[in-house]
Amino acid sequence: MGLEGDAMFSIPEMKKVEDVMDLNFNTINENESVKIAVSEIIKANKKTLVALDDNGDMSGIISITDIHNLGLNNEGIEDVKIKDIMKKKVVSVEKGMPIDECRDLMIKENIGILPVVDDNGKITGILRQEHIRDYLYMQLEEYGITLKYIIGHIREGICAVNNEGVVILWNSFMEERYGIKSDDIVGRPISDFLEDTICERVLRRRIGISDVYSTYKKQDMYGLVHANPIFFGGEFVGVVCTELDVTEARNLSFELEKTNEKLKYLQDEVKNLSNGVFEGILGKSDKIEKAKAIAKQIAKTSSSIFIWGESGTGKEVFSRAIHEQSGRKGSFVPVNCSAIPAELFESEFFGYESGAFTGANKKGKSGIFELAKDGTVFLDEIADLPLNMQAKLLRVLQEKEVRRVGGEKTIKINPRIISATNKDLEKMVKEEKFREDLYYRLNVVEIKIPPLRERKEDIGILLHYFLDEMCRENGKPRMSLSKEAYKILENYRWKGNIRELKNTVENMVVLSDSSIIEKDAIPSYIVESAKNSTDDEDYPLDLTSAIEKLEIKNITKALEMSKGNKAKAAKILNIPRTTLYYKLDLYGIK
């Protein structure tokens, strides 16, 4: 870039008086006659002369105007001395004074000439109004060139119109975008070139607008426009618009949306081909696999589901998995019916309007069904729902709409209902403690979650999973169970099911100092219970199945005692060795 470019992009700096003043000024002795002064003014082609005393110091200023005024009222002016008519009270400035301050001073004192003196009071130059005018004009021209260059190279559209809609600025971005040259559109109404622009809307309403639009000038061209009215001194003077090309961003957004749709489709297909979210439900026993298979099969339907299971078996975990697998757009809202006070059931289930009752939230509150809307409502401990609420719940399920307490407007809902309990609901129906019509409405599909004592083969899986989880959460190195400790935990009946097992594992991890958890780390009540439960194992009423179960148990125990020696195991069992081989093959015992 050349000197012109360097000057154009220089840092704006207000010049000093010595940078602008005229060094070529004319002086005259104050004792000279006016006639000589006239001659000097004509010869120098100046309007003013600086008068000096005999010491060469400035004593005043005489102008052509002073001589003219004298000539109007006096005769024989040739003999009048300059010091008799010159302006003696001269305002002057020293070097270093900024130009803008000099301008303000000249306006304030109503003077057209300003002498500049040095530290000794000697005149070094003259500043006139035309000097300031020329300087400011040049500076304004330089700023204009810089501004035009910058605006022209901004990769964003800039357009400005006056209060009559006439274009006063149209940068190169707009030229390329619309195919309209600046020379053609500037000075003419924007409506002559473009129809119903955002700029024109702001021109009419005088309120700022930001919007995405497409133009008929080019196919599939979209822009983000910010248009704002401009006021100066309270008067509306025009509109300034900036425009950003968002065509590519919009196309990418559509492509991303299509990709997300494809991804969702593929995710759904993967879920259909695998257990999906049900993989998070631990266990490989036949009973738990059967429960998962039923849950997976009905997840995509809208049927109501009833889950029966003892406390701690994972009824809510199953419900969440069903909701996730269902693909429903609404939320999963769990409700513990046994934890809601009777007087708050209705407001919790259906919500309430502002001021519906004393202590109500001023803004009102959404109810459980309104929050779920098109999602899933999980009603845990459904057996504890009061009879009066059972009737209202049935009506909601039938009509698929709710009305807030204290409100008149009905709200349409379509949630899937999953209910759960550990009580015998059929017995409660017979005892008229639970509505029969609601029971059949809720129990379209029933899923039974087996207690842990009926899925002993899953205890090991759960133990190892919770051991790793609790070690991570408590910042401890990985732990394992000794054979004795494992056997005790496997034989315990786990009345609290998975919840009790998890709490027990956490207790052992927190209190154990060793990497191997021994029998001593197990809570004493579990050790005692496991010891006493050896003979308390449940056997089926079918004698053939019971005998089979007992034989498998005793053969396995004898092999453990003999450390795998079959001859010794046969002696312990008091049966021939050939009979033992037959039983091992029959039951598949390794």
Secondary structure, DSSP 4 states (H G I P E B T S, - for coil): --HHHHHHTSPP-PPBHHHHSBS---EEETTSBHHHHHHHHHHHT-SEEEEE-TTS-EEEEEEHHHHHHHHHH-S-GGG-BHHHHSB-S---EETT-BHHHHHHHHHHHT-SEEEEE-TTS-EEEEEEHHHHHHHHHHHHHHHHHHHHHHHHH-SSEEEEEETTSBEEEE-HHHHHHHT--HHHHTTSBGGGT-SS-HHHHHHHH-S-EEEEEE-TTSTT-EEEEEEEEEEETTEEEEEEEEEEE-HHHHHHHHHHHHHHHHHHHHHHHHHHHS-GGGGGS---SHHHHHHHHHHHHHTTS---EEEE--TTS-HHHHHHHHHHHHT-SS-EEEEEGGGS-GGGHHHHHHEE-TTSSTT--TT-EE-HHHHHTTSEEEEETGGGS-HHHHHHHHHHHHH-EEE-BT---EEE---EEEEEESS-HHHHHHTTSS-HHHHHHH-SEEEEPPPGGG-GGGHHHHHHHHHHHHHHHTT----EE-HHHHHHHHHS--TTHHHHHHHHHHHHHHH--SSEE-GGGS-HHHHHHHHHTTT-----SSHHHHHHHHHHHHHHHHHHHTTT-HHHHHHHHTS-HHHHHHHHHHHT--
